[in-house]
Amino acid sequence: MVKTDEIKNILASNLGMISLKGFNYLVALVENIITKKESYSIIKEYAIVGKQFDTSGTCVERCIRHYRELLEANLNFGEVFGVRISKTYTNSEFIANAVYFVEKKLKEVK
């Protein structure tokens, strides 16, 4: 079972800006996706996280987008996640890369 604190620590140490709502929403989203171990709809996941935080899925999406855009100004996602990044980097790609990155780091620890 994946623990929220493990995900939070992995993402915080590699991405930063943990005081933003988008960071907390990203942690919850990554945890939900890793826990499910099946295909998912990012739109539905936004709504699920929104319910967890008593807000809307639209708010979750917007906060994660804002978080990603702030990070883009300071980080090279390709270097952080170890993947090739397109010029038009979307929330879905960011979340998928975050999930892959966290899963990889969790396996390294075990």
N, CA, C and O atoms as CSV, one atom per row, in Angstrom:
chain,resi,resn,atom,element,x,y,z
A,1,MET,N,N,0.841,-1.191,0.000
A,1,MET,CA,C,0.000,0.000,0.000
A,1,MET,C,C,0.883,1.250,0.000
A,1,MET,O,O,1.795,1.381,0.816
A,2,VAL,N,N,0.602,2.135,-0.902
A,2,VAL,CA,C,1.369,3.364,-1.025
A,2,VAL,C,C,0.888,4.362,0.020
A,2,VAL,O,O,-0.313,4.520,0.240
A,3,LYS,N,N,1.830,5.024,0.651
A,3,LYS,CA,C,1.489,6.010,1.662
A,3,LYS,C,C,1.600,7.413,1.083
A,3,LYS,O,O,2.510,7.709,0.308
A,4,THR,N,N,0.666,8.265,1.467
A,4,THR,CA,C,0.643,9.647,0.998
A,4,THR,C,C,1.962,10.351,1.297
A,4,THR,O,O,2.472,11.093,0.458
A,5,ASP,N,N,2.515,10.124,2.483
A,5,ASP,CA,C,3.760,10.792,2.865
A,5,ASP,C,C,4.921,10.415,1.955
A,5,ASP,O,O,5.775,11.252,1.661
A,6,GLU,N,N,4.961,9.165,1.508
A,6,GLU,CA,C,6.025,8.735,0.598
A,6,GLU,C,C,5.930,9.495,-0.727
A,6,GLU,O,O,6.931,9.985,-1.249
A,7,ILE,N,N,4.729,9.581,-1.252
A,7,ILE,CA,C,4.506,10.288,-2.511
A,7,ILE,C,C,4.849,11.765,-2.336
A,7,ILE,O,O,5.534,12.360,-3.167
A,8,LYS,N,N,4.366,12.337,-1.253
A,8,LYS,CA,C,4.610,13.752,-0.966
A,8,LYS,C,C,6.115,14.027,-0.887
A,8,LYS,O,O,6.588,15.011,-1.455
A,9,ASN,N,N,6.864,13.180,-0.199
A,9,ASN,CA,C,8.307,13.372,-0.056
A,9,ASN,C,C,9.036,13.254,-1.388
A,9,ASN,O,O,9.934,14.044,-1.682
A,10,ILE,N,N,8.653,12.274,-2.188
A,10,ILE,CA,C,9.288,12.091,-3.495
A,10,ILE,C,C,9.052,13.311,-4.381
A,10,ILE,O,O,9.988,13.844,-4.975
A,11,LEU,N,N,7.805,13.745,-4.466
A,11,LEU,CA,C,7.490,14.885,-5.324
A,11,LEU,C,C,8.072,16.188,-4.778
A,11,LEU,O,O,8.569,17.011,-5.546
A,12,ALA,N,N,8.016,16.381,-3.467
A,12,ALA,CA,C,8.538,17.608,-2.866
A,12,ALA,C,C,10.039,17.743,-3.088
A,12,ALA,O,O,10.529,18.830,-3.392
A,13,SER,N,N,10.755,16.656,-2.940
A,13,SER,CA,C,12.205,16.730,-3.075
A,13,SER,C,C,12.652,16.916,-4.521
A,13,SER,O,O,13.779,17.347,-4.766
A,14,ASN,N,N,11.796,16.603,-5.469
A,14,ASN,CA,C,12.166,16.726,-6.877
A,14,ASN,C,C,11.486,17.879,-7.602
A,14,ASN,O,O,12.000,18.364,-8.610
A,15,LEU,N,N,10.333,18.325,-7.101
A,15,LEU,CA,C,9.614,19.407,-7.762
A,15,LEU,C,C,9.605,20.704,-6.955
A,15,LEU,O,O,9.826,21.783,-7.504
A,16,GLY,N,N,9.352,20.596,-5.662
A,16,GLY,CA,C,9.287,21.794,-4.822
A,16,GLY,C,C,7.930,22.481,-4.874
A,16,GLY,O,O,6.944,21.906,-5.336
A,17,MET,N,N,7.896,23.717,-4.393
A,17,MET,CA,C,6.674,24.539,-4.331
A,17,MET,C,C,5.525,23.797,-3.672
A,17,MET,O,O,4.422,23.745,-4.216
A,18,ILE,N,N,5.775,23.228,-2.515
A,18,ILE,CA,C,4.787,22.368,-1.862
A,18,ILE,C,C,3.661,23.129,-1.178
A,18,ILE,O,O,2.680,22.524,-0.745
A,19,SER,N,N,3.789,24.438,-1.078
A,19,SER,CA,C,2.745,25.204,-0.395
A,19,SER,C,C,1.542,25.494,-1.290
A,19,SER,O,O,0.527,25.999,-0.811
A,20,LEU,N,N,1.643,25.187,-2.566
A,20,LEU,CA,C,0.545,25.460,-3.491
A,20,LEU,C,C,-0.499,24.346,-3.459
A,20,LEU,O,O,-0.165,23.177,-3.267
A,21,LYS,N,N,-1.757,24.715,-3.648
A,21,LYS,CA,C,-2.834,23.722,-3.680
A,21,LYS,C,C,-2.590,22.676,-4.759
A,21,LYS,O,O,-2.867,21.492,-4.565
A,22,GLY,N,N,-2.078,23.117,-5.881
A,22,GLY,CA,C,-1.818,22.198,-6.990
A,22,GLY,C,C,-0.914,21.048,-6.593
A,22,GLY,O,O,-1.082,19.930,-7.078
A,23,PHE,N,N,0.049,21.313,-5.708
A,23,PHE,CA,C,0.930,20.244,-5.236
A,23,PHE,C,C,0.131,19.191,-4.469
A,23,PHE,O,O,0.284,17.994,-4.714
A,24,ASN,N,N,-0.713,19.630,-3.548
A,24,ASN,CA,C,-1.521,18.696,-2.752
A,24,ASN,C,C,-2.494,17.916,-3.625
A,24,ASN,O,O,-2.713,16.726,-3.400
A,25,TYR,N,N,-3.074,18.573,-4.609
A,25,TYR,CA,C,-3.978,17.886,-5.521
A,25,TYR,C,C,-3.207,16.860,-6.353
A,25,TYR,O,O,-3.702,15.760,-6.597
A,26,LEU,N,N,-1.997,17.219,-6.787
A,26,LEU,CA,C,-1.174,16.292,-7.560
A,26,LEU,C,C,-0.832,15.057,-6.726
A,26,LEU,O,O,-0.901,13.936,-7.229
A,27,VAL,N,N,-0.470,15.249,-5.477
A,27,VAL,CA,C,-0.149,14.123,-4.593
A,27,VAL,C,C,-1.350,13.181,-4.488
A,27,VAL,O,O,-1.200,11.966,-4.617
A,28,ALA,N,N,-2.535,13.739,-4.255
A,28,ALA,CA,C,-3.749,12.915,-4.126
A,28,ALA,C,C,-4.051,12.190,-5.432
A,28,ALA,O,O,-4.425,11.017,-5.423
A,29,LEU,N,N,-3.889,12.882,-6.544
A,29,LEU,CA,C,-4.150,12.288,-7.859
A,29,LEU,C,C,-3.189,11.138,-8.136
A,29,LEU,O,O,-3.609,10.071,-8.583
A,30,VAL,N,N,-1.911,11.347,-7.874
A,30,VAL,CA,C,-0.907,10.301,-8.081
A,30,VAL,C,C,-1.218,9.102,-7.195
A,30,VAL,O,O,-1.144,7.959,-7.646
A,31,GLU,N,N,-1.562,9.356,-5.946
A,31,GLU,CA,C,-1.894,8.259,-5.026
A,31,GLU,C,C,-3.103,7.469,-5.524
A,31,GLU,O,O,-3.084,6.238,-5.517
A,32,ASN,N,N,-4.147,8.164,-5.954
A,32,ASN,CA,C,-5.345,7.491,-6.460
A,32,ASN,C,C,-5.027,6.614,-7.671
A,32,ASN,O,O,-5.499,5.482,-7.772
A,33,ILE,N,N,-4.229,7.146,-8.575
A,33,ILE,CA,C,-3.907,6.416,-9.800
A,33,ILE,C,C,-3.032,5.199,-9.492
A,33,ILE,O,O,-3.277,4.117,-10.024
A,34,ILE,N,N,-2.027,5.360,-8.650
A,34,ILE,CA,C,-1.152,4.240,-8.293
A,34,ILE,C,C,-1.940,3.159,-7.561
A,34,ILE,O,O,-1.722,1.969,-7.786
A,35,THR,N,N,-2.835,3.562,-6.705
A,35,THR,CA,C,-3.629,2.614,-5.922
A,35,THR,C,C,-4.561,1.786,-6.809
A,35,THR,O,O,-4.771,0.600,-6.553
A,36,LYS,N,N,-5.117,2.407,-7.848
A,36,LYS,CA,C,-6.080,1.718,-8.719
A,36,LYS,C,C,-5.431,0.648,-9.575
A,36,LYS,O,O,-6.020,-0.411,-9.791
A,37,LYS,N,N,-4.231,0.904,-10.065
A,37,LYS,CA,C,-3.527,-0.061,-10.931
A,37,LYS,C,C,-4.359,-0.500,-12.142
A,37,LYS,O,O,-4.269,-1.647,-12.580
A,38,GLU,N,N,-5.141,0.391,-12.660
A,38,GLU,CA,C,-5.934,0.094,-13.852
A,38,GLU,C,C,-6.039,1.365,-14.675
A,38,GLU,O,O,-5.586,2.425,-14.243
A,39,SER,N,N,-6.626,1.268,-15.845
A,39,SER,CA,C,-6.770,2.461,-16.661
A,39,SER,C,C,-7.667,3.462,-15.942
A,39,SER,O,O,-8.524,3.086,-15.141
A,40,TYR,N,N,-7.461,4.709,-16.233
A,40,TYR,CA,C,-8.201,5.759,-15.553
A,40,TYR,C,C,-8.544,6.870,-16.533
A,40,TYR,O,O,-7.921,7.005,-17.586
A,41,SER,N,N,-9.527,7.650,-16.175
A,41,SER,CA,C,-9.890,8.838,-16.923
A,41,SER,C,C,-9.463,10.032,-16.086
A,41,SER,O,O,-9.923,10.210,-14.957
A,42,ILE,N,N,-8.590,10.840,-16.643
A,42,ILE,CA,C,-8.072,11.969,-15.871
A,42,ILE,C,C,-9.194,12.919,-15.461
A,42,ILE,O,O,-9.140,13.511,-14.383
A,43,ILE,N,N,-10.196,13.068,-16.300
A,43,ILE,CA,C,-11.324,13.947,-15.970
A,43,ILE,C,C,-12.049,13.418,-14.735
A,43,ILE,O,O,-12.391,14.185,-13.835
A,44,LYS,N,N,-12.280,12.113,-14.692
A,44,LYS,CA,C,-12.944,11.519,-13.520
A,44,LYS,C,C,-12.062,11.632,-12.283
A,44,LYS,O,O,-12.560,11.850,-11.178
A,45,GLU,N,N,-10.757,11.485,-12.468
A,45,GLU,CA,C,-9.833,11.587,-11.335
A,45,GLU,C,C,-9.835,12.996,-10.753
A,45,GLU,O,O,-9.756,13.163,-9.536
A,46,TYR,N,N,-9.925,14.013,-11.612
A,46,TYR,CA,C,-10.027,15.391,-11.104
A,46,TYR,C,C,-11.239,15.517,-10.186
A,46,TYR,O,O,-11.155,16.109,-9.110
A,47,ALA,N,N,-12.358,14.959,-10.617
A,47,ALA,CA,C,-13.595,15.037,-9.825
A,47,ALA,C,C,-13.453,14.283,-8.499
A,47,ALA,O,O,-13.932,14.754,-7.467
A,48,ILE,N,N,-12.803,13.124,-8.521
A,48,ILE,CA,C,-12.610,12.338,-7.296
A,48,ILE,C,C,-11.749,13.109,-6.299
A,48,ILE,O,O,-12.072,13.177,-5.113
A,49,VAL,N,N,-10.656,13.687,-6.785
A,49,VAL,CA,C,-9.792,14.481,-5.902
A,49,VAL,C,C,-10.549,15.719,-5.413
A,49,VAL,O,O,-10.405,16.125,-4.260
A,50,GLY,N,N,-11.347,16.307,-6.288
A,50,GLY,CA,C,-12.152,17.453,-5.884
A,50,GLY,C,C,-13.044,17.124,-4.705
A,50,GLY,O,O,-13.161,17.917,-3.771
A,51,LYS,N,N,-13.672,15.961,-4.741
A,51,LYS,CA,C,-14.522,15.536,-3.623
A,51,LYS,C,C,-13.710,15.350,-2.350
A,51,LYS,O,O,-14.173,15.689,-1.261
A,52,GLN,N,N,-12.498,14.811,-2.480
A,52,GLN,CA,C,-11.631,14.613,-1.314
A,52,GLN,C,C,-11.305,15.947,-0.633
A,52,GLN,O,O,-11.176,16.017,0.590
A,53,PHE,N,N,-11.174,16.997,-1.439
A,53,PHE,CA,C,-10.785,18.312,-0.927
A,53,PHE,C,C,-11.957,19.293,-0.864
A,53,PHE,O,O,-11.763,20.485,-0.627
A,54,ASP,N,N,-13.169,18.786,-1.078
A,54,ASP,CA,C,-14.376,19.608,-1.029
A,54,ASP,C,C,-14.316,20.783,-2.006
A,54,ASP,O,O,-14.589,21.929,-1.652
A,55,THR,N,N,-13.949,20.458,-3.246
A,55,THR,CA,C,-13.913,21.456,-4.306
A,55,THR,C,C,-14.317,20.769,-5.609
A,55,THR,O,O,-14.666,19.588,-5.603
A,56,SER,N,N,-14.273,21.481,-6.700
A,56,SER,CA,C,-14.682,20.903,-7.984
A,56,SER,C,C,-13.501,20.307,-8.733
A,56,SER,O,O,-12.346,20.650,-8.480
A,57,GLY,N,N,-13.809,19.419,-9.648
A,57,GLY,CA,C,-12.785,18.845,-10.505
A,57,GLY,C,C,-12.122,19.910,-11.363
A,57,GLY,O,O,-10.929,19.820,-11.654
A,58,THR,N,N,-12.880,20.911,-11.768
A,58,THR,CA,C,-12.348,22.013,-12.562
A,58,THR,C,C,-11.303,22.788,-11.768
A,58,THR,O,O,-10.263,23.171,-12.304
A,59,CYS,N,N,-11.585,23.015,-10.500
A,59,CYS,CA,C,-10.634,23.712,-9.632
A,59,CYS,C,C,-9.350,22.894,-9.482
A,59,CYS,O,O,-8.252,23.450,-9.510
A,60,VAL,N,N,-9.483,21.594,-9.324
A,60,VAL,CA,C,-8.320,20.709,-9.206
A,60,VAL,C,C,-7.474,20.808,-10.471
A,60,VAL,O,O,-6.257,20.977,-10.389
A,61,GLU,N,N,-8.102,20.707,-11.630
A,61,GLU,CA,C,-7.386,20.777,-12.908
A,61,GLU,C,C,-6.661,22.111,-13.048
A,61,GLU,O,O,-5.494,22.152,-13.436
A,62,ARG,N,N,-7.350,23.193,-12.734
A,62,ARG,CA,C,-6.777,24.529,-12.874
A,62,ARG,C,C,-5.585,24.726,-11.925
A,62,ARG,O,O,-4.567,25.294,-12.321
A,63,CYS,N,N,-5.706,24.261,-10.683
A,63,CYS,CA,C,-4.615,24.399,-9.712
A,63,CYS,C,C,-3.394,23.581,-10.116
A,63,CYS,O,O,-2.261,24.035,-9.959
A,64,ILE,N,N,-3.622,22.375,-10.635
A,64,ILE,CA,C,-2.493,21.564,-11.099
A,64,ILE,C,C,-1.842,22.221,-12.314
A,64,ILE,O,O,-0.617,22.226,-12.433
A,65,ARG,N,N,-2.651,22.773,-13.214
A,65,ARG,CA,C,-2.097,23.464,-14.393
A,65,ARG,C,C,-1.254,24.656,-13.955
A,65,ARG,O,O,-0.154,24.866,-14.468
A,66,HIS,N,N,-1.768,25.435,-13.009
A,66,HIS,CA,C,-1.031,26.593,-12.490
A,66,HIS,C,C,0.282,26.138,-11.848
A,66,HIS,O,O,1.330,26.744,-12.074
A,67,TYR,N,N,0.223,25.082,-11.057
A,67,TYR,CA,C,1.413,24.522,-10.413
A,67,TYR,C,C,2.438,24.098,-11.465
A,67,TYR,O,O,3.620,24.425,-11.358
A,68,ARG,N,N,1.970,23.363,-12.488
A,68,ARG,CA,C,2.853,22.899,-13.562
A,68,ARG,C,C,3.494,24.078,-14.296
A,68,ARG,O,O,4.688,24.049,-14.595
A,69,GLU,N,N,2.705,25.111,-14.584
A,69,GLU,CA,C,3.227,26.276,-15.305
A,69,GLU,C,C,4.281,27.021,-14.491
A,69,GLU,O,O,5.271,27.498,-15.045
A,70,LEU,N,N,4.074,27.123,-13.179
A,70,LEU,CA,C,5.086,27.758,-12.325
A,70,LEU,C,C,6.368,26.928,-12.291
A,70,LEU,O,O,7.471,27.473,-12.327
A,71,LEU,N,N,6.215,25.618,-12.223
A,71,LEU,CA,C,7.385,24.739,-12.213
A,71,LEU,C,C,8.152,24.810,-13.524
A,71,LEU,O,O,9.383,24.778,-13.537
A,72,GLU,N,N,7.414,24.907,-14.628
A,72,GLU,CA,C,8.052,24.938,-15.952
A,72,GLU,C,C,9.044,26.086,-16.076
A,72,GLU,O,O,10.038,25.976,-16.793
A,73,ALA,N,N,8.779,27.183,-15.382
A,73,ALA,CA,C,9.670,28.341,-15.437
A,73,ALA,C,C,10.993,28.069,-14.716
A,73,ALA,O,O,11.994,28.732,-14.989
A,74,ASN,N,N,11.002,27.099,-13.800
A,74,ASN,CA,C,12.184,26.855,-12.977
A,74,ASN,C,C,12.835,25.490,-13.149
A,74,ASN,O,O,13.979,25.297,-12.737
A,75,LEU,N,N,12.127,24.544,-13.748
A,75,LEU,CA,C,12.622,23.177,-13.848
A,75,LEU,C,C,12.624,22.681,-15.286
A,75,LEU,O,O,11.853,23.148,-16.124
A,76,ASN,N,N,13.497,21.736,-15.549
A,76,ASN,CA,C,13.470,21.017,-16.815
A,76,ASN,C,C,12.824,19.665,-16.515
A,76,ASN,O,O,13.468,18.776,-15.958
A,77,PHE,N,N,11.551,19.510,-16.886
A,77,PHE,CA,C,10.828,18.279,-16.575
A,77,PHE,C,C,11.488,17.047,-17.183
A,77,PHE,O,O,11.441,15.961,-16.605
A,78,GLY,N,N,12.099,17.218,-18.345
A,78,GLY,CA,C,12.783,16.097,-18.979
A,78,GLY,C,C,13.880,15.549,-18.082
A,78,GLY,O,O,14.046,14.335,-17.969
A,79,GLU,N,N,14.628,16.440,-17.445
A,79,GLU,CA,C,15.695,16.013,-16.534
A,79,GLU,C,C,15.127,15.420,-15.254
A,79,GLU,O,O,15.626,14.406,-14.767
A,80,VAL,N,N,14.089,16.041,-14.706
A,80,VAL,CA,C,13.500,15.567,-13.453
A,80,VAL,C,C,12.878,14.187,-13.636
A,80,VAL,O,O,13.169,13.269,-12.870
A,81,PHE,N,N,12.028,14.036,-14.645
A,81,PHE,CA,C,11.304,12.784,-14.851
A,81,PHE,C,C,12.078,11.768,-15.684
A,81,PHE,O,O,11.729,10.587,-15.706
A,82,GLY,N,N,13.123,12.220,-16.369
A,82,GLY,CA,C,13.909,11.306,-17.193
A,82,GLY,C,C,13.187,10.874,-18.452
A,82,GLY,O,O,13.353,9.742,-18.907
A,83,VAL,N,N,12.387,11.762,-19.020
A,83,VAL,CA,C,11.638,11.465,-20.245
A,83,VAL,C,C,11.761,12.636,-21.214
A,83,VAL,O,O,12.147,13.741,-20.832
A,84,ARG,N,N,11.429,12.373,-22.461
A,84,ARG,CA,C,11.411,13.436,-23.461
A,84,ARG,C,C,10.104,14.218,-23.327
A,84,ARG,O,O,9.028,13.625,-23.253
A,85,ILE,N,N,10.199,15.528,-23.295
A,85,ILE,CA,C,9.035,16.396,-23.090
A,85,ILE,C,C,8.737,17.172,-24.370
A,85,ILE,O,O,9.640,17.739,-24.986
A,86,SER,N,N,7.459,17.193,-24.767
A,86,SER,CA,C,7.063,17.941,-25.956
A,86,SER,C,C,6.928,19.424,-25.607
A,86,SER,O,O,6.828,19.790,-24.436
A,87,LYS,N,N,6.927,20.261,-26.631
A,87,LYS,CA,C,6.776,21.705,-26.401
A,87,LYS,C,C,5.417,22.036,-25.819
A,87,LYS,O,O,5.294,22.951,-25.005
A,88,THR,N,N,4.413,21.312,-26.224
A,88,THR,CA,C,3.062,21.546,-25.697
A,88,THR,C,C,2.777,20.504,-24.620
A,88,THR,O,O,2.048,19.537,-24.843
A,89,TYR,N,N,3.357,20.720,-23.471
A,89,TYR,CA,C,3.273,19.786,-22.343
A,89,TYR,C,C,1.944,19.996,-21.628
A,89,TYR,O,O,1.663,21.092,-21.145
A,90,THR,N,N,1.135,18.963,-21.561
A,90,THR,CA,C,-0.213,19.081,-20.984
A,90,THR,C,C,-0.254,18.567,-19.548
A,90,THR,O,O,0.675,17.910,-19.079
A,91,ASN,N,N,-1.353,18.880,-18.862
A,91,ASN,CA,C,-1.566,18.355,-17.510
A,91,ASN,C,C,-1.546,16.832,-17.515
A,91,ASN,O,O,-0.943,16.215,-16.637
A,92,SER,N,N,-2.195,16.232,-18.488
A,92,SER,CA,C,-2.249,14.769,-18.563
A,92,SER,C,C,-0.857,14.166,-18.664
A,92,SER,O,O,-0.561,13.171,-18.001
A,93,GLU,N,N,0.002,14.760,-19.491
A,93,GLU,CA,C,1.378,14.284,-19.620
A,93,GLU,C,C,2.145,14.497,-18.312
A,93,GLU,O,O,2.899,13.627,-17.876
A,94,PHE,N,N,1.945,15.649,-17.700
A,94,PHE,CA,C,2.608,15.958,-16.430
A,94,PHE,C,C,2.212,14.943,-15.358
A,94,PHE,O,O,3.067,14.436,-14.633
A,95,ILE,N,N,0.937,14.655,-15.261
A,95,ILE,CA,C,0.438,13.700,-14.261
A,95,ILE,C,C,0.952,12.294,-14.563
A,95,ILE,O,O,1.410,11.592,-13.661
A,96,ALA,N,N,0.879,11.885,-15.824
A,96,ALA,CA,C,1.371,10.560,-16.199
A,96,ALA,C,C,2.862,10.417,-15.881
A,96,ALA,O,O,3.294,9.376,-15.387
A,97,ASN,N,N,3.647,11.460,-16.163
A,97,ASN,CA,C,5.074,11.422,-15.852
A,97,ASN,C,C,5.313,11.410,-14.349
A,97,ASN,O,O,6.233,10.743,-13.876
A,98,ALA,N,N,4.503,12.134,-13.597
A,98,ALA,CA,C,4.629,12.145,-12.133
A,98,ALA,C,C,4.318,10.759,-11.572
A,98,ALA,O,O,5.014,10.287,-10.673
A,99,VAL,N,N,3.283,10.104,-12.091
A,99,VAL,CA,C,2.924,8.745,-11.647
A,99,VAL,C,C,4.066,7.786,-11.948
A,99,VAL,O,O,4.482,7.019,-11.080
A,100,TYR,N,N,4.570,7.828,-13.168
A,100,TYR,CA,C,5.679,6.952,-13.575
A,100,TYR,C,C,6.903,7.191,-12.688
A,100,TYR,O,O,7.536,6.243,-12.224
A,101,PHE,N,N,7.229,8.460,-12.457
A,101,PHE,CA,C,8.387,8.840,-11.657
A,101,PHE,C,C,8.256,8.343,-10.216
A,101,PHE,O,O,9.200,7.776,-9.666
A,102,VAL,N,N,7.095,8.553,-9.611
A,102,VAL,CA,C,6.871,8.116,-8.223
A,102,VAL,C,C,6.941,6.588,-8.138
A,102,VAL,O,O,7.570,6.047,-7.229
A,103,GLU,N,N,6.299,5.892,-9.078
A,103,GLU,CA,C,6.361,4.424,-9.061
A,103,GLU,C,C,7.803,3.931,-9.166
A,103,GLU,O,O,8.199,2.993,-8.474
A,104,LYS,N,N,8.574,4.566,-10.026
A,104,LYS,CA,C,9.979,4.195,-10.201
A,104,LYS,C,C,10.768,4.413,-8.904
A,104,LYS,O,O,11.551,3.555,-8.499
A,105,LYS,N,N,10.560,5.548,-8.266
A,105,LYS,CA,C,11.266,5.864,-7.014
A,105,LYS,C,C,10.849,4.918,-5.889
A,105,LYS,O,O,11.682,4.514,-5.077
A,106,LEU,N,N,9.569,4.566,-5.837
A,106,LEU,CA,C,9.092,3.639,-4.809
A,106,LEU,C,C,9.721,2.261,-4.978
A,106,LEU,O,O,10.035,1.599,-3.989
A,107,LYS,N,N,9.909,1.822,-6.228
A,107,LYS,CA,C,10.540,0.525,-6.487
A,107,LYS,C,C,12.026,0.549,-6.094
A,107,LYS,O,O,12.566,-0.457,-5.632
A,108,GLU,N,N,12.677,1.693,-6.280
A,108,GLU,CA,C,14.089,1.822,-5.914
A,108,GLU,C,C,14.270,1.682,-4.405
A,108,GLU,O,O,15.279,1.147,-3.944
A,109,VAL,N,N,13.306,2.158,-3.649
A,109,VAL,CA,C,13.376,2.122,-2.185
A,109,VAL,C,C,13.223,0.703,-1.663
A,109,VAL,O,O,13.842,0.341,-0.663
A,110,LYS,N,N,12.391,-0.115,-2.339
A,110,LYS,CA,C,12.110,-1.480,-1.865
A,110,LYS,C,C,13.218,-2.432,-2.131
A,110,LYS,O,O,13.117,-3.609,-1.787
